[in-house]
Amino acid sequence: MSLNRTLAAAIAAALPLAATAETAITVYSSAQPGTLDARNFRNNYSNAIPGYALVREDRTFDLKAGRNMLRIDDVPALIDPTTVSFASLSDPARTRVVEQSFEFDLTSTEKLLSRYLDRDITVEQPRGQGVETVSGTLVGAQGQIILKQPDGTVRIMSSSSSVKLPSLPGGLISKPTLVWDIETANTGPQKARFTYQTGGMTWWTDYNFTYSEPRPGTCKLDVSAWVTLVNQSGASFNDAKLKLIAGDVQRVQPVAERAAKSMALASPASPAAQGFIEKSFFEYHLYTLGRPTSLAQNSTKQIELFPAVLNVGCEKSLVYYGQGSRWSSYYNTPYTERDPGSQANKKVDVYLSVKNTKENGLGVPLPAGKIRVSQLDSADRSLEFIGEDVINHTPRDEMVSVKLGSSFDVVGERRQTDYRVDTSAKWIEEEIEVKVRNRKETEPVSVDVRESLYRWSNWSIIRKTSDYVKDDSRTIHFPVKIAPGGEAVVRYTVRYTW
């Protein structure tokens, strides 16, 4: 008999008699929104998966009065042993855990053979059409089998050889195993619950928006959302109750790790649809799947988060930010250099804004995730991808803003036309000119010209060619409308004092 068949036949953890397990799982994710991709998990890097799960199982065990040793071997390999708990539901007052442990040092060929060092074994090795049988004292088992013969010679056998062992040594396990030493007062079946946290599981949300323009100047979205779950914990879960929590859940780790961000989405579906049902839970949102689901080991599964919502109102906007993100914050002292030292950005960005309100067709808590936007090509009725972005957790009645990309036909130009500074009098005056050109042949456009007043916190606009809107203490924007083939020019002078 080969070594593998020997292990399979002889090594088995003793399971107590148990009724069908009732399993509930709550899955968390510690990944930044939009950074996860199902393709990243095909190589089974379980320890690198940014997430974890809380697992609860109810089982019935046959116990006898006094001490009992319970062993459960159908559990994940990535359990955090410090989170394991066991409690009797039938007789909690007279049933207690004396000791508990998690055994994860699994049997392998080398570990098994190491128990037979300096002992006699028999090895079968193929020779032509037959099999050669060699007996001797095992003196090495690292990679190859090394036997010392009775005459003092040494034989080195290949690792593909079949090994016959006189018996199976104790203390070996073939699966990760939870072990409890239980003391109880009564004999008979008891229903118990054990819980633990395990790594190797995560999930995220993907949104699909379909964009349309039913009338010039208006836009609508068809919205759908899916939860993607990854299970590489080392165990499968059949017909489990699934829960997800949306919110930034603090979790202390023995090594540096980002705070866990559980992701889920509210469901406007009716309970009869057996989809996700949302409710407030502490300072988070809890989502419970209305039906059992199975999560196989080494699998990726998608579940609809809520039924598609049609004709959600949206607004498309063009934003020109000639400075770029480098100049979006203040310095500790006034910035007096004449030239910022960077080339002006020429791209005009395209954004979609959606009001997450019931009146607009949504009005549900939206968890962090990636939004993919497509538009229907009327020529062949096919959906074409037009951009994607990520959102953070977004409560009801808040605005969702999605950056799709940059406009092909609308371009910008920004330059400094004058600059004056007097450090003794403690002032700076800077004159800026911004041009935005619309190269569309028939369609007018509206553009927000965004400017960051980064040189110092105390500023005032002393001259301007058009009105502006103050967004915050350091940002303003000039709304401009541009005819087809036209150009808009914005000039302003800002004075900084300190």
N, C-alpha and C positions, 0 to 999 in steps of 0.2 A: 504494500500500500504506500502511495507517495506521501511526502510530508504534509502537503496541503490537505489531502483527504484525511490524514490522521488528525490534523487540527480541527477540521470541520466536524469530524465524527466524535471527537473526544472532548473538545473544549466547549462548554456551554454554561453560561451563568444561570443559576437556579432561580426561576421566576416563581413567586407565589401565585396561588390560584387567584385570579382577578377577573371581575366582570369587565365588559367593554369599557375602555377608558373614555371619560368625558373630558375633552381638551379645549382650553381657551387660550388664545395667544393675543398679546398686544405688541405690535411691532413699532419700533422707533428708528429714526434715521439721524445720523450726525453729519450728513453731507451738506455742503452748501447747495442752495437751489440751482437746479439746472446742470450740475456737474456730473451726474450719474448717467451711465449708458449701459444697457443690458449686455452689450458686446464685451464690456470690461470684465465681466464675471464668468466668462466661459472657461477660463483657465483655472478656476477653483482656488482663487486666492482668498480663502475664507477669513484669515486673520486680518486682511486688509479691507474687508467690507465695512463701510462706515455706518454701522447700525447695530442694533441688538433687539432682543425680544424678551418679554416677560411671559413665561409659560405656566399655566395652571392645569393640573390633571387630577381628576377624581377617579379613584379605583376602589374596588372592594377586595379585601385581603382576608384569608382564613388565618386567624391567629389563635394561639393557645395561651392559657394563663401562664404568666411568667415572662421569660425573655424570648424574643423572636428575632431572627436575622432576615431582613427583607432585602432583596437585590432586584433592581430594575435596570435592564441593560438596553432598552430601546430608547435611549436618551441622546441628545446632541453631544458631540465631542467637545464643543466650545463652551460648556457650562462654566459660569463663574461659581466656584464652590462656596464662596462666602454668602451667596444669595439663596442657597437651598434651605427650604423649610418643609416640615412634615407635621400634619395635624390630623387627629382622628375626628371625624364628623359624627360618628356613632356614640363614642364614649370618651369624650375629651378629658373628663375629670380623672379617669383611671387609666389613661393611656399616655405614655410619655416617651420621648426619644432620649435614650441613654447616650448614644454616639451616632454620628453620621459621617460619611466620607464619600468622596468621588474618586473612583479608580479609573485612571485613564492611561496607564502604562500597558498598552496593548501588546499582545503576543505577536512576535515575528519569528522568522526562521532563525535569525542570529540569536535572539533572546532565548528561544527554546533550546537551541544547540548549546548555548553557554551553560545551561544547567547540567550538561553531560560532559563537560571538560574533565579529562582524566578518568573517564569511564568508558567501558567498551560499548561500541555501537556497530551496526552493520550497514554498509552502503552498497547500493546496486547501481551499476554504471553500464550504459549500453556499449556493446562491443560487436560491431558488424550486425549480424542478424540475431545475436544472442545478448545475454545480460551477464556481466561479470559481478560476482558477489565478493565483497572485500570486508573483512572484519578487523577491528583494531581499536586502539585507545585514542579517543578524540583529544588532540592537543591544540587544535586551532579551528576557529569557525568564522573568521573575519573575511568575508568574500568567498573564500574557498575552504573546503573541508580538508583538514590535515590529520591523517591517521598514523599512529605509531604501530608498526607491525610487531608481532611476537619476537621476530629475529632482530629487532632493533632498527630496521629500516623504516623510512618514512614515505608514505604515499600521499600525494596531493590530488584531491578529487575535484572535478568541476562542480560549480554550484548547481548544475542541472541534474546532478545525481539524485536518486531516490534514497531516502534515509529510513532505516527501520530502527525504532527506539523501543527498548524493553518495556517502558511504561511512560505515562504522561505525568510530569512533575506538577505539584500543586502550586497555587499562588499565581497562576497565569489567567488572563482574561482576554477574550476575543473581541469584546465591544466595550465602549465606555459604560461604566456601571455606577449607579447610585446605590449606596449601601446604608441601611439603617439598622441599628440595634434598638429594638422596641421592647418596652416592658408594659404589659397590660394585665388587668385583674381578671378578665373573663376569657373564656374560650368560645370561638365562633367567628362568623364573618363580621368585619367592620369596614365601613366606608371611610376612606381617608382622602385627604387632599395634600398633594405636594406641589411646591412651586419652585421656580428657579429662573435666573436670567441666563441667556445664552447669546454668544456672538454669532457671526456668520449670517445674519438676517438684516435686511434693510428694505426700504420701499421709497417710492417717490411718485409725484403726480405729473402727468403730461396733459396739457390742454391743447385742443385742436380748434382753431378759429377759422371759419370760412368767410371771407370778406366779399361784400357785394356793394354796388352803388345803384340802388333802385331808381334814384333820381339824381341829376347833377347837384353836387354840393352836399349830398347826404351819403351815409354809409351804414350798413347793417352787418351783423355778425351772427353766424350759427355757431354755437359753443357746445363742445363736448369735452369730457374729462375722463381720464383713466388712471387707475392706480396700478403701478408695476411693483410686484413683490419678488424678492430674490431670497431663496433659501439655500444656503450652503453651510448650515449649522452642523451637519453630520447625522441628522435624523429627519424622517418624514412625519408629517402630521396629517391624519386622516379625519375628515368630517369635523374640523375644529371650528370653534366660535372665534371669529376674527374681529379684533378691535384695533383702531388707529387713533392716535392723539395728535392734534395740531397745536403747536406751540413750542417755545424754546424751553426745554426741560433741562434743568441743571443736573449734571451727573459728575461726581468726583471720581477721577481715575487715578490709578497708581502711576501712570505716565501721562505726559501732556496730551490732551485730546480736546477737541472742540466740544462745547456744550451740545448735548443731544437736541436735535430738532426733529420732532415727530411731525409727520406730514399726513394730512388727510383733508377731505373736503366735505362740506355740508351737502346733504342730499335733499333736493326737493321732491324726490320720488316718494310715492306712498308706501306704507309698510307692506302692502300686498305685493309690490314689485320686488320685495326682498332685497333691495339694494342697501346702500349705506344710510343709516339714520344718525343725524347729528344732534348733539346737545352740548350745552356748556358744562365744563367739568373743571372745578377749581378755577385757575386762570387760563385754562386751555380749552380746546374743543375735542370732545370724544366722539368717535364715529364707529358705529357697530354695524357689521354686515348682518342683514336680516336672515341669512341662511348659512348653514355650515359650508365650509370649503376645505379642500385638501391642498397641502403644500408639500410636494415631493422634494426629497433631497436633491441638490444640484438642479434646481429648476427656476425658471422665471415665469411668473404668472401675471396676467393682466385682468383686472376687474373693473367694470364700468363704475365710475364714481357717482354719476347721476345721469339721467336721461338727457339727450341733446336738447338744448334750448335754442329756439329759432328766433331770428329777427331782433336780436339785441342791438339797441342803438349804440353808435360809436361816433367818434369824431376823428378825422384825419388832419394832422397838422404838419407843417414844415418848419423846422427850426434851424437857423444859421448861427453857429457859435464859432466865430472866426478865431478866437483866442485858443480854443481847445481846453482840455481839462487841466493842463499844467498851471494855468493862471486862475484857478478857481478859489484860492484861499489867500488870506493875508499873511504878511511876514511879521516877524517880531518887531521890526523897525520899519519906518517908511522906505519903500523901494524907490530909490532915486535914479537908477540907471535909465538912460534914455531909451535904449533898444532892449526889449524883452529877450532878444536873442533867439527867437524861434520863428519859422516861416508860418504865415497865416494859413489856417485851414480853409479850404475852398469848398468842402462838401456841405451840402444842405441835407440834414437828416429828416427822416420820415417817421412820425409817431402816430400810434393809434391810442385813443383815450376812451375808456369805458367806465361809465358810472355803475358801480356794483350796488344797484338799488332794485327793489322789487318792482317799482314803476318802470324800470328799464328792462325787466325780464330776468334779472338775476336776484340780487339781494340775499346772497348766501356767503358764509365765510369761505374764502378762497385760500387754500394752503399754498405755501411756497412751491414753485415748480416751473417747468419750462412751457412756454406758449409758442406753438407753431401756427403760422398764419398762411392760408392758401387762398387763391382766387380762382373762380371758374373761368376758363377760356371758352367763350361762346362759340368759337369756330368748331371745336370738336367735343365740347362738353366735358373737358378734362380739368381736374384741379391742378394748378401750378403753385409751387411753393414761392412765397414772396417775402419771407423773413421770419425770425424767431427772437425771443427774448426771455428773460426770467423775471419772476415776481417773487417778492417775499410774502409772508402770511398777510393777507388782506382781509380785514373785517368787513361786515356789511356796511353799506352806505359810504364806502371809501372809493377813491378813484384808482383804476388800473391803467397804467401807462406802459405801452409796449413800443420799443424802438425796433423798426423793421429794417432799416438800412439807410442808404443815401439816394437822393433823387438824381436821376440821370440828366434831366433837362433843366434843372435849376441849380445855379452855381453862385458862390459868393466870393467876395474879395474884401479884405480888410487891410487898412494901412494907417500909420500914424502920420498926420500931416504937419503937426507942430508940437513942440515940447519945450517947456520952460520950467526951471527949478531955481529956487532961492533957499538954500539950506539955512542961511542965517535968519531969514524971515520965516522959515519953516512953512513953505508952500510949494506945491507942484501944480502946473497947469498942462494938461495934455489934450490935444485935439485929434479926434479919430474920424476917419471916413470909412463907411461900409457901403459896398455896392452889391446888390443881388440882382442877377439877370435871369429872366424866364425865357428859355429857348423853346417852349411849347408853341406850336403853330396856332392852336385854336383855344386853348384853355387858360384862363387867368388863374393866378395862384395867390394865396395869402401866406406870408412868411413872418415868423417871429425872429427878429434880429436880437440875439442874446449877448449881453456884455457883462463881464465881471469887473468890478471896480476894486482891484486887488491891491493897489499901491499902499493904501492906508485906510483905516476904518472911518475917518472923518472926511466926507466928501460932499460935493454939491455940483449939480449940473448948471453951469452958468450960461451956456448957449446950446441951442439945439434946433434942428430943422424940422423935427416932427415930435409929437408927444410920445412919452414913454410910460411904461408901467413898472413900478418898483416891486420886484418879487420878494426880496428880503434885504437885509442890511448891506449886502455887497453885490447884488445882482439886479439888473434892469433889463427890460426888453422893449423893442420898438416894433409894434405891429405894422406891416406894410402890405399893400396889395399891388400886384404887378400884372399888367396886361400881357397878352400873348406877344412874345418877341420884345417885351419891354424890359426896363431896368428901374430899380428903385435905389435912391441914394440917401443914406442917413449920415448926417454929420452932427457931432456934439463935442463940447468942451467940458471937461471935468476938472474941478479944482480940489486938491487935497490940502489939508492943513493939519498941523500938529503942534 
